[in-house]
Structures are given as C-alpha cells and as structure tokens.
Amino acid sequence: MTEHFTGHNKARLEARPNRFFLACAILALSIAFLMSAALAGTTAFRKEWQFAADAKV
C-alpha cells in the first residue's frame, strides 16, 4: 500500500513545472509587459509632441 502512495507522490512531483522554468516564464512575461507599456508610452508621447508642434504652426 505504501508503494502506491510513494509512486503517486513521485508522479505528482514530476508532473508539476520546474521552479526554474516557472521563474523564467514569469520573467519573460514581465519583460514583455514592460516593453509594451514603454512602447505605448512613447507612442502617446510622440503623438502629443506632434500635436503640440502642429498647434504652433
């Protein structure tokens, strides 16, 4: 009976994702989010600057 539970726990541990893989995935998602936020910010800033330049003319 104990072998059954030992095998079950071993299978559960092998099925869960590796912590290193999880950390890398979270890091990649964070970098992607920051890059998209920076891109949206620069785009908004450029458009605002363009409107300000058009208003001066």
N, C-alpha and C positions, 0 to 999 in steps of 0.2 A: 504493500500500500504506500509506503514511504517513497518508493521509486517513482510511483506515478506522480506524486506531488513535486518531487525533485525535478522530474522531466518537465512538468508543467511550468514550474518557475523558471527553469533554464530556457524554455521556449519563449516565455514571456519576456525575459531579459534580452534575448536575441532579437525579438520582434520590435522592441522599442528603438527609436532612432538614436544614433550615437550622439553624445553631447557635443562633440566637436562639430559634427555635421549640423546640428541644431544651431550652434553658435555662429557658424559660417552663414547659414541661411538667414538668420536674424541680422547679421552684419550687412549682408548683401541687400536685404530689403531696406534697411535703414539708409544705406548709401544711396540707393535708388530713390527713396523718398526725399532725401535732402537735395539730390541733384534736380529732381523735378520741381521742388519748391524754389530752388535757386533759379532755374530756367524760367519759371513763371514770374518770379520777382523781377528778373532782368527784362523780360518781355514787357511787363507792365511799366517798368521804369523807362524803357526806350520809347514806348508809345506816349507816355506822359511828357517826356522830353520833346518828342516830335510835335505834340500838340502845342506845347509852350513855344516852340520855335515857329510854328505856323501862326500863332497868335501875334507874335512880334512883327511879322511881315505885313 
